[in-house]
Amino acid sequence: MDPLLVITPQGLYCPQGDFFIDPWAKVHRAVITHAHADHARAGHQYYLCHTDSAPLLKLRLGESIQVQTLGYGEVLNVRGVHISFYPSGHVIGAAQVSISYQGQVWVVSGDYKVVDDGLTPAFEPVRCHVFVSESTFGLPVYHWAPQEILQRRLVQWVHDVRGRGQIPVLIGYSLGKAQRLLHMLKDEALSCWLHPAIYAIHEALLAHQPALARKLPPVQLFQPPGNRKALQDGVLLIPPAARESKWLDRLEPCVTGYCSGWMQIRGRARQQTADAAFAISDHADWPGLIAAIEATQAEEVWVTHGYAHTLARYLREEKHLHAIDIQSPFTEETEE
């Protein structure tokens, strides 16, 4: 039987359904796992995504894009191929894409994490014949601390910085990481100020899902260069791209905390020149990747995005799975 996905210069293509999943170049029909830039690119004629990703795609790619949506568990029939979405646990609106045709079931995970962060719908393993897995942190050195410990460290650091009369500045991606940090801080009676890039996504999410307000603290827009006095009783969240901005000098004394899975490695943490580092990731760590792959009971695994060669080799040699690593334009530094 012909495979349901083939690798093309544009990315993963389903010939039976005539669509691509997270294509790398402009295509006619694109199924999108989530709204991060390395998965959702501009220029496609038609987009299919989870309902909660649609406002984010429009915010990032333009209101005029043609978007069709599905909820988790709903099914769309495209030329006999059944497409359905399941939670990946990565960021709000993120989904695994299940495609089935004539008894075959293939699942493309997109990005995923197996820890339930209390904000994003938790990862749901889907039994399949072939599983396409990410491997952003596909090395044994990556092993996250439990969620409650990460939260306790973060909260204590914020209060310690404020106790010294300094301003805590948390650095994290605008979609996913920022919302997770806010959720961790929601019970701390802090004023949470957001850089415009994070604030725009926050507003888009709440406009689409008002119920999210119960899981997040009240926030305020911080418009650089801003007023340092307004930050005296709170915390500021900024994206990585803003950390080198000159306006941060006007907030001194401030203390920066970089929040990323890459901070698990001390050398990588030092490269970021932040004052503190928190290994908080929206991707699965090494044991999480292995557990997720095993839960699918897949007979074949395709590994992409990150340390694909290492993870695929481990799956072949230690788990005795038919596993291959596939090339993509993205290696390590994906939005997380």
Secondary structure, 3 states (H helix, E strand, C coil): CCCCCEEECCEEEECCCCEEECCCCCCCEEECCCCCCCCCCCCCCEEEEEHHHHHHHHHHHCCCCCEEEECECCEEEECCEEEEEEECCCCCCCEEEEEEECCEEEEECCCCCCCCCCCCCCCCCCCCCEEEEEECCCCCCCCCCCHHHHHHHHHHHHHHHHHCCCEEEEECCCCCHHHHHHHHHCCCCCEEEECHHHHHHHHHHHHHCHHHHHCCCCEEECCCCCCHHHHCCEEEEECHHHCCCHHHHHHCCEEEEEECHHHHCHHHHHHCCCCEEECCCCCCCHHHHHHHHHHHCCCEEEEEEECHHHHHHHHHHCCCCEEEECCCCCCCCCCC
